[in-house]
Amino acid sequence: MLKLHSYWRSSASYRVRIALGLKGLDYQQIPVNLLKNEQGESAYSAVNPEQLVPLLNDDGLLLGQSAAIIEYLEEKFPQPALLPLDLSGRARVRGICQMIACDIHPLNNLRVLRYLTGEMAISADKKDVWYGHWVLLGLAAVEQRLIESATGRFCHGDSPGMADCFLIPQVANAHRMNVDISKLQRVLEINARCMELSAFQQAQPSACPDAV
């Protein structure tokens, strides 16, 4: 069985959980508590020197980085597909994913926020302003991509796919941190549509075995 090392509030782990659910794959969740620094303990760092989550174990094959994991699942378990068949469509979906994974997430990662309030001595209030600024700026850019004609009921077309796996956790983070994204109509419509599906419901943080 597939094993996924994850943390319930990790948006990168959340992406992979959604992808696994959309593909109907059984897997075992192995919690790694980031707040307790379990990712830095020798047992975990021995298998994942990056000391990050998620980490997928497929019969001894260890894979890190959410985008790489989802691409691996897409190639090994091609149906149902999370990427469109056409070249331009696949590039568009990957572009949306990278807008979130590369432009938003790294600036709001837990270790970055800890550095701001720790070594940089930034107040909690200013840290939250930092968080909200980058989330809103990034999701507003995603909103512009979702206005394109290739968008359907979901980020690309009328079936949930890889871009939705990335978008929904970022929306959840925005809501959790009280970032006002009320003007991002397409983002919110797609989020609501996705959250009607069991794959998204079962992957959400509150459904994880380590949720507190």
C-alpha positions in Angstrom: 0.0 0.0 0.0 1.1 3.6 -0.7 2.3 5.4 2.4 2.1 9.2 2.7 4.1 11.0 5.4 2.1 14.2 5.9 1.0 16.8 8.4 -2.6 17.7 8.6 -2.2 21.4 8.1 0.5 21.1 5.4 -1.0 22.5 2.2 1.6 20.5 0.1 0.4 17.3 1.8 -3.2 18.4 1.3 -2.5 18.6 -2.5 -1.3 15.0 -2.6 -4.2 13.7 -0.5 -6.6 15.2 -3.0 -4.8 13.7 -5.9 -4.8 10.3 -4.2 -8.5 10.7 -3.6 -9.3 11.7 -7.1 -7.5 8.6 -8.4 -9.3 6.4 -5.9 -6.0 5.1 -4.5 -5.8 3.5 -1.0 -3.0 4.8 1.1 -1.8 4.9 4.7 -1.2 8.3 6.3 1.8 8.6 8.5 1.7 11.8 10.5 4.7 14.0 10.9 4.1 16.8 13.4 5.8 19.9 12.1 5.1 21.9 15.2 7.0 19.3 17.3 9.8 19.3 14.8 9.3 15.6 14.1 10.6 16.3 10.5 14.0 17.0 12.0 14.3 13.9 14.0 16.8 11.3 12.8 14.2 8.6 11.9 12.5 10.9 9.4 15.5 12.9 8.2 17.2 9.6 7.4 14.5 8.9 4.7 13.9 12.5 3.8 17.0 14.8 4.1 14.9 17.8 3.1 13.0 17.4 6.4 9.7 18.4 4.7 6.4 16.8 4.0 4.8 15.3 2.0 6.9 12.1 1.4 5.4 9.3 -0.6 6.6 5.7 -0.1 5.6 3.4 -2.9 7.0 0.0 -2.0 10.3 1.5 -1.0 10.5 4.2 -3.6 10.6 7.5 -1.7 9.4 10.6 -3.4 9.3 14.2 -2.0 7.8 17.4 -3.4 4.1 17.5 -4.0 4.2 18.4 -7.7 6.7 15.5 -8.4 4.6 13.1 -6.4 1.4 14.0 -8.2 3.1 13.8 -11.6 4.4 10.3 -10.6 0.9 9.2 -9.6 -0.4 10.6 -12.9 2.0 8.5 -14.9 1.7 5.3 -12.8 -2.1 5.5 -12.4 -3.2 7.4 -15.6 -6.9 7.1 -15.0 -8.7 9.2 -14.1 -6.4 11.8 -15.6 -5.5 14.9 -13.6 -3.7 16.5 -16.6 -5.4 17.2 -20.0 -4.4 15.3 -23.1 -3.4 18.3 -25.2 0.1 19.9 -24.9 -1.2 23.4 -24.4 -3.7 22.3 -21.8 -1.0 20.5 -19.8 1.3 23.5 -19.9 -1.6 25.7 -18.7 -2.4 23.4 -15.8 1.2 23.1 -14.8 1.6 26.9 -14.9 -1.4 27.4 -12.5 0.1 24.8 -10.2 3.5 26.6 -10.2 1.8 30.0 -9.5 0.7 28.5 -6.2 3.6 26.2 -5.4 6.4 28.6 -6.4 5.0 32.1 -6.0 2.6 31.8 -3.0 3.5 28.8 -0.9 7.2 29.3 -0.3 6.6 32.8 1.2 4.0 31.4 3.6 5.7 28.2 4.6 5.8 27.4 8.3 9.6 27.5 8.5 9.6 30.9 6.7 7.0 32.3 9.2 9.0 30.9 12.1 12.1 32.7 10.8 10.2 36.0 10.5 8.9 35.9 14.1 12.2 34.3 15.4 15.5 35.4 13.9 13.9 38.5 12.3 11.9 39.4 15.4 8.8 40.4 13.4 5.7 40.7 15.5 2.8 38.2 15.0 0.6 41.0 13.6 3.2 42.0 11.0 3.7 38.3 10.2 0.0 38.0 9.5 0.2 41.1 7.2 3.1 39.4 5.3 1.0 36.2 5.0 -2.1 38.0 3.7 -0.2 40.2 1.3 1.4 37.3 -0.6 -1.7 35.1 -0.5 -3.9 37.8 -1.9 -1.4 38.9 -4.5 -0.9 35.3 -5.7 -4.5 34.2 -5.7 -5.5 37.4 -7.6 -3.1 36.4 -10.3 -4.6 32.9 -10.4 -8.0 34.5 -10.7 -6.9 36.2 -13.9 -5.9 32.8 -15.3 -9.3 31.4 -14.4 -11.0 34.0 -16.4 -9.6 32.3 -19.5 -11.8 30.3 -21.8 -10.0 27.0 -20.9 -11.5 27.2 -17.5 -14.7 25.3 -17.1 -16.5 24.0 -14.0 -13.0 23.5 -12.6 -9.6 25.1 -13.1 -9.3 23.5 -16.5 -12.3 22.0 -18.2 -15.2 20.3 -16.5 -13.4 17.7 -14.5 -11.2 18.3 -11.4 -7.6 18.0 -12.0 -4.1 18.8 -10.9 -4.6 22.6 -10.7 -7.6 22.1 -8.4 -5.3 19.9 -6.2 -3.1 23.0 -5.7 -5.8 25.7 -5.6 -8.1 24.3 -2.9 -5.4 24.0 -0.1 -4.3 27.5 -0.8 -7.9 28.8 -0.5 -8.2 26.9 2.8 -5.1 28.6 4.1 -6.5 32.0 3.1 -9.7 31.3 5.0 -7.8 30.0 8.0 -5.7 33.1 8.2 -8.7 35.4 7.6 -7.4 36.8 4.3 -10.2 38.6 2.5 -10.5 36.9 -0.9 -14.2 37.7 -1.4 -13.5 39.5 -4.7 -12.0 36.4 -6.3 -15.2 35.1 -7.8 -13.8 32.3 -10.0 -11.5 31.1 -7.2 -14.3 30.8 -4.8 -16.7 29.2 -7.3 -14.3 26.5 -8.1 -13.4 26.0 -4.5 -17.1 25.5 -3.6 -17.6 23.1 -6.5 -14.5 21.0 -5.5 -15.6 20.8 -1.9 -18.8 19.1 -3.0 -16.7 16.1 -4.0 -15.7 13.3 -1.6 -12.1 13.3 -2.8 -11.7 16.9 -1.6 -13.8 16.4 1.6 -11.9 13.4 2.7 -8.5 15.1 2.0 -9.2 18.3 4.0 -7.2 18.8 7.1 -10.0 18.2 9.6 -10.4 14.7 8.2 -6.8 13.7 8.8 -6.0 11.3 11.6 -3.6 13.8 13.2 -6.0 16.7 13.1 -6.2 18.6 16.4 
